[in-house]
C-alpha cells in the first residue's frame, strides 16, 4: 500500500467542510441580528445543508418531499410555526407573565409564544447548541416548502395546479374529514409532495394530534402557501434574533441562576457538606430503581423488575408512577423544579432516609452509614449547555463571605447516543470524548467497564465517542470516516466533551472539587445513523430502551453504594 496522500477531496471531507461552513454562517447571521432563510443571506446555509444531505433529513436533496424528516422536525418546533412569516429567537424576556400561552414542542422542552398570525417567538435559554438546532431545522423546513411551491405554481402570475386548489379547499374547510374526504385530500397531497398515496397514508396518523387530526394537510398547505408568497410576491420569511439574546448568549446567565438556586436549597436543608454524587440522567430511572420495588410491592412480587420498569415507562400507567413518586417524597427525596429557564429539573435523594432492606440492589451498609451519600440527579442538558450547568454547579457556594466547596465524590452521565457499531438499545462505554471539527480530545478513567454489563441481556461496546455540534447534521460519509479511522469511534452524542471539559477544569485546574472525583459515562443507543431506516427520524426507541436505561442506572447506583 502506498502512503502517498491523494489530493482529491473525499465525500467525508466535503461534508466536514459543509458543517464548518454552516456553523460559521449561523454565528455570522446571529451577530447580524436577522436573515431571510430563502434569500441571499440564507444561501450559504441552504447550499451547505444540501451538500451535506444529513441522514436525519432523508431525501432533502431530491425533488420529492421528505416525510420522516418533516415529522422529526415538526416534533421539535412549536405547533403552528408553518403559518408564520416572522420567527423571532429571544432570550427569557418576561413572556411567561403575559397573556401569551407557552407552546411547548412535543420533543424539545422550550417555551414558544405565538405573538400574532404572522409571528412566532422561540425562547432560547439553553445556549448556542439550541440556536444551531433550530436554525438547521428551519432551513430544512423552508427547503421542503419550496419543493412544494415548485410543483404547484404553473405560471409567473401565481396560477396553481388543480391539486393545490383541492388541498386548499380541504384545509380551509377547517373540519374533521370523513374517511372518503381524507383519502381524496391525501391523493392530491401525495401528488404535490411527489410521494405515493401509500407513503402519505402510512405517516398521516403520526402527524395527527387530538385537536388537529388533519395536521399533515395543514402543514403541507401552509408551507406551500408561504413559499408561493415568496416565489410570486417576494414576501420572504424572516428570522430575527432579539438584542437581549445576542447580548446574553454565552454568559452562563441561566446556568448560574440554576446552580445558585440549587445550592441555596441544599444549604437551607443542611445538605451542602454531604458526600455528593451527581448523576445526569432522566427524571425517572433513578427514582424508579430506588423506590419502585417497595412502592409497587404487589406487582414487583409477581414480575421481573425490568417488566415493572416497562410498565412505569408506559404513559398510560401514570397512576403507578405517581405512587413511586409519592413514596420517594416521603422517604427523603427533594424535587427542585427549574425556574431559571435551563429546563433542567433536579431530584436530590438523601440516603439517610433509606430503608436498605427495601432496595433490590447490592449495598455496603457500613459504607452507607459512614459516608451518607447524597444522590443528586439532574435532567439532561442540551449540547453546550452541559458545560454551562456543570461548570456553575461545581463552583463553591458563597455564604456570608465564606466559600463553601462542594464535596463531589462522583459524576455519572447516562445519555442517549447514536451508535456506529451495533443497533438500537445497545450500550456504549466511552474511554474518551472527541470534539467534532477539532482535535480536542478528553480521555478519562471511566469507572464503568464493559465487564460490568456481562450477563445483563444487552450488547456492549467500548471506545472513543465523538461529541457532535448537532446530531441533525451527520451523514453516512462523515460517520463512516469516524468509524473506520484510527480514532476508533463507537458512537456520537452532543454533551460528553462539554461535561468532561467542565469536570476537568473544576477538578484539575480551578480546584473547585477534589482531583480524585470519579467519573462514569454510559450511553444507550437511540439509533444507528449508518443503517438506513435506523436513524432518529425513523422513530423512538419504544420499550427497547427500558432495559439498557435501567441496567446502566442500577450499575451506577451499585458503584455509589459500594
N, C-alpha and C positions, 0 to 999 in steps of 0.2 A: 504493500500500500504506500502511495506517495504521501508525504507530509505537506506537500505544496497546497496552499490555500487557493480555492477557486475565487475569482473576483466577481462572479455573478451573485446577485442577491437572492438568497433563499426566500421562500414564502414566509418563513418564520421571522426573518429579519425585516421584511416589509411590514409584517403585522406589528412587530415590536415598535417599529418606527411610527406606524399609524397610531398606536396607543399613546406614544410620547407626544405626537402632534396634537392629539385630542386633548391631553391634559394641559399642554402649554396654551392651546387655543381657549380652553374653558377658563383658565386663570386670567387670560388677557380680556376675555369678554366680561368676566366678573369685575375686573378692575375698571373696565369701561363703563359698566353700570346698566347696559341694556344691549340687546341684539335681536335681529329678526332671523329666526331659525331657517326659513326658506329663502332668505335674501342673500345678498353678497356676504354679509357679516357671518352668516351661518354656514357658508360654503365649505370651509375647511373641515368643520365638524362632520358635515354630511359626507364629504368625499372620503374622510378617514374611516368613518363607520362603514361605508360601502366597500372600501378596500379591505377592511378587517373582516367583514361578514361574521360577527361573533356567533358562536353556536346557539346561544340563547335566542337570537333573533332569526334563526332558521333561514327562510328564503328571502331575506331583506334585499338581496341583490338581484332577485328575479322579478319578472313582470307581475306574477301572481301575488296576491296578498298573503302575508304570514299570519296564520291563525293562532298557533300555540304561543308565539312570541307576543302577539297582541293581548292574549289573555294574561300572560305573565306580567306585562307592563301595566295593564288596566287594574290588576290586583294591587299594584304598588303606587298608583296615583289616585287622587281623590275622585269620587263619583262626580260626573258632570264636567270633568276637565275638557272632554272632547268638544264641548259647546263654547269654550272660552277663547277669545281672540287675544286677551291680555293675561299673562301669567306672571305674577309678581312674587319673587322669593324674598321673604322678610325674616328678620330676627323675631324673638318673642317681644312684640311691641304693644301688648295690652289688649289684644282682641278677645282674650278669654273673659274680660269684664264687659264685653259689649253685647249687643243683641244678636250678633252673628253666631250661628251654631257651628261648633267644630265638626268638620267632616274628617273622619279618620280612615285612611285606606285599609282595605282588608288585610294586606300582608306587610304593612310598614306602619310603625307607631309614629305618626307625625300629625300635627294639627293643621288642617287646611280650612280656609274660610271662603265661601262664595260671596264676593262683595256685591256684585250685581250680575246682570245677564251675561256680560262680556268678560268679567274679571274673576280670576281665582287667585287667592293668596296662599302660598305654602310656607309654613313656618319652619325655618332651619335652626335647629338647636343642637345638632349632632356633628357639626364641623364640616370640613371640606368634602369628606367622602360622601356626605349626603347630597351636596350640590352636584358632584360628579354623577352620582346615581340618577338624580332627577333629570339632569340635562341630557344624559345618554338616552334615558327612556323617552324623553320628549322628542329628541332628534329622530329616534326610530318611529315614533308615532306620526310625526309630520311627514317623514319619507313615505310611510304607508298611505297617508291621506292623499298625497299627490299621485300615487298609483291609481287611487280610486278616481280622482278628477280626470286623469288622462284617459281613463276608459269610458267615462260618461259624457265628457264635453266633446261635441262633434263639430262646433264651429267657433270662430273667433268672438262672436257676439254672446257666447254662453249657452247656445242651444244644447239641450242634453238628450240622452237616449231615452227610449220608452221605458227601459228597465229602471232608470233613475226616477222617472216620474211616478212609476208604480210604487217604488220603495218610499218615496216622499209621501205619497198618499197614505200608505200603511202606518208610517211613523207619526205623521201629523194627526191621524185619527185619534191618537192617544188612548186607545182602548186595548183590552186584552183580546188577542185574536183567537178565533176558533182554529181547530187543527187544520182545517181546509185553507183558511186565510193565511195561516202561518206558513204552510207549505208553498203557497203561491208566492208569498213575500220572500221566502228562502230561495226559491227558484231565481227570482230577479237578483237577489243579493249575491248568489253564487256566481252569476254571470258577471256582475260588477266586480267581484273580487278575483275573478279568474280561477275559481275553485269549483269542485263538483258539488252537486246537491247533497251527496252523501257526506262529504267532508264538513260542510257547513252545518248539516243536521246533527252530526255527531258531537260538535263542540258547542252547539246552540245553548244547551241547558247549563253548561259550565259558566256562561256569561250571565245567566238569569239571576235575578235577586227577587225576594218576595214582593218588593214594591215595583220592580221593573222586569217582568217576565220576558219582555221582548227587547232586552237591553242590547243584544248584539246588533239588531236592526238600527237601534237608536245611535249606537256608537258609529257604525258604518255611515249612516246618513249625515251625522254632524261632522265627522272627519272629512267626508267628501264635500259637504256644503262649504266649510271654511276654506278648503283647498280650492274650490271653484271660485270663491270670493277673491282669493289671492291671485289665481290664474287670470281671471277675467277682469276684475275691478282693481287689481293690485292693492287690495286691502290686506296687508300682511300681518300675520300673527306676531306678537312681540313678547319677549321675555325680559323682565326687568329685575334688578337686584336693589333692594332698598338701601339708602345711605347708611342706616343703622347696622344692617347686616354686614356691609362692606367694612364698616369701622370695627365691628366686634369679632369678625371671624379670626380664628387662630389665637385668641387671647384667653382661652380656658374659662370664659365667664361662667358658663353653665356648669362646667366640671367643678369649679371652685365652690360655687354655691351648694352644689350637690354634696361634695365631700365635707364641707364645713357643717352642713345641716346634720349629716350622719354622725360626725364626731361629737357634735354638741349633744345629740340624743344619747350616744354611748356614754358620754361624760356624766350626763344627768342621771343615767341609770347605773353609775359606778361600774362601768364595764370597760373603760378605756385602757386600764392597766392589765387586762387579762391577756392570755396567750391567744392571739387571733389567727384563725385560718381562713383566708379569703378564697371563695370559690366563685368563679364567673361561670354561670350556667343559666338554665331556665328557672322559672319560678315554681316548678312542681316536683322535679326529680329528687332533690334533697329532702324536701318536705315529706313526700310520699314514702321515701326509703326509711325515714326515721319514724314516721307515725302511722302509716297505713296498716302494718301488721296488727297493731293493737286497736286502732280506731275501727277497723273493719274485721274484727276477730272472727266473726261468724263466717264471712266469705273466705278469709285467708286460711281458715282451718280446712276448707274443702278444696281449695285451688292452689296451684303452684303460684308463688309470689309474683312471677312475671305475668301471669294471667290477671292477677289483681291490678298490676300496673297498667295492663292493656285496658281493663275496664275503666280505670281512672282517666286514661287518655282519651276516652270516647266523650265527645261533647254532650251526648245525651245523658251521661251519668253525673251531671253536675252535683246532684244531691250527695253522692258518695264523696266527691272532692270536698264539699262543704264540711262533711263530718271529720275528714282528716285535718282540714284547716282549723276547725274548732278545737280538736284535740291538741294541736300544736300550740295554739294561742293560750290554752290552759296549762301548758307544760313548758313555759319559758321561751316561746317564740315572740320576737318583736317584729312587727311588719312596718317598714318605713316606705310609705307611698311617695313617689317622686313628685316634688313641687317645683323643681329647678328648671324643668324643660329638657333635661337629658333623656327623659323617658326610661330611666333605669331605676326600677324599684329594688328594694333591699329586704332580705329576711335575716334576722340575727337569732341564732339558736344558742341559748345558754345551757350548756351540758350539765350544770349543777342541778338542774330540774329533772334530768332524765332518770327514768326507772330502767336501769341497764337490763333487767330481766325481760323487758318487753321489746328489746331490739333484736332483730334477727341477723345482725352482722357481728363478726368477731370483734371482741373488745378487750383491752387490757384494763381491768377495773382499777388496779393500783395506780397506773399511769393516769387514768381519767380523774381519779380523786386528787392526785397531787398537781396535775397540770391544769385542770379545769378549763379545757379548751373552749373557745368561743367560735362558733361556726358562722361566718359572715358570707351570705350568698347574695351576689349582685346579678341582676339580669344582664343579658347580652349587650355589649357595646356595639357600635356600628363603625367599622373601619378605623380611621384616625382617632375617633372618639375614645378608643381603648387606651391610647396614650394619655389623653387629657384626664380621663377619670382616675386611672390608677396612679398617675403622677401626682394628682392633687390629693388622693386618698392617703398616699404613703407619707405625705408631708407631716411634720409634727403639728400638734394642735396647741394653740396659744391660750393659756388660762391665766388671767391676772399677771400678764407679763412673763409667765414661765412657759417654756416649751415642753410639751409632753410628747415623747416619741411613742409611736405605736409598737407594741411587741408582736410584730407579724412573724409567725413561725413558718407559714407556708402559703403559697399562692397556687391555686389549681385552676386551670382553664379547660372547660369542656365545651366544645362547639361543634357546629355542622361544617362540613367542608366537602369540596369536590375531590373525588379520588381518581388517581390515574392508573392504579394497579389494583383492580378489584371492582366490586359493584356496590350498589346502594345497600346501606346497613352495615358495611364492614367498618372496622375500627382502624384508625391511623395513630401511631405513636411517634411524634416528631423528635428528632435529635438536634434539629436546628431550624431556625426560620430565616428565609432569604427574602429580601425585599425586592419586589419586581421592578425591573428597569434600572436597578443599581447593582453594585457588587456587595452591598451591605448585607452582612450575614451575622446571625446571632446564635452561635452554638451554646448549648446549656446541658447540664446534667439533669436529665428527666428522671424523676423518682418512679415514674411508671415505666414498665418494660413490657415487651411482647409476651414474656413468660407469665406475667401477672394474669393474662387473659386465657391461659390454656384451659381447655375443657369447659368453656363458658358458652359454647354454641355460636360463636361469632368468629369470622375470619379477621386476622390482624396483620398489619404490615408496619414496618418502621423505616424511617429515613428522614431526609430533609423535607420541609414543606415550604411552599412559596406563599408569601403574603402579597396578594394582588391588589391593585388600586381599585378594581371593581370587577366583581365576578361576571358582570354582563358584558365585559369586553374581551373575553378569552375566545380564541378559536382553536381548531384542531392543530393547526401548524405550530402555534406557539406551545401548546400543551405537549405535542409530540417532541418538540425540542427540549422542553423541561425534562420530560420523561426519559428521553434517550441520551441526554448529555451527562457529563460526569458529575453534575450537581445531584444526581440520584434523587430527584423529586418524586414523592409519592402522592402528593395532593396539593390543593390550593385553597386558601381561605383569605379573610380580609383583615384579621385583627392580630395574629400571632406576633409579628415583628414589633407592632406597636406596644403590645403588653410587655414583651421581653425588654424593649428599649427602656420603658419606664421602670421596670423592676431592676435592671442593671444599673440605671442611673441612681435610683434610690438606695440600693444596697452596696454598690461598689464605688460610686463617685461622690454622692452627696451625703452619705452616711445617715440617711433618714431612717433606715431599718437595718437589721443585722445582715452582714455579708453572708451569714450561714443560712439565710432563708432558703427553704426547699421549694422547688417548682415542679409542677406536674402539668403536662399538656396531653390531652387525648381528644381526638375528633371522631365523629361517626359520619359515614359518607351519605350525603343527601343526594348525590348524583355522580355519574361518571361522564364528564363532558367529552371524553374521547369516544364514547359509544353513542351512535345516533339513536335517538329515542330514549336516552337516559339522562338528558340534560335537565336542568332545573325547570325549564319550560314544559317538560313532559309531565309535571305534576309532583305533588309532595311525596313524602316517604310513607304516609299512612301508618299502619301498625308495625311495619317492618323496622321503624325507627325506635320502637319501645325497648326491645331487648338491649341493643347497643348502648342506648342512653343510660339505662339503669345498671348495666354491667359496669360501665365507667364510673357512675355515681357511687355504687357500692364499694368499688375498689378504692376510690379517693377517700371515702369515709373510713374504710378499714385501715388505711395507712395513717390517717389522722388519729384514730382511736388506739393505734398500737405503736 
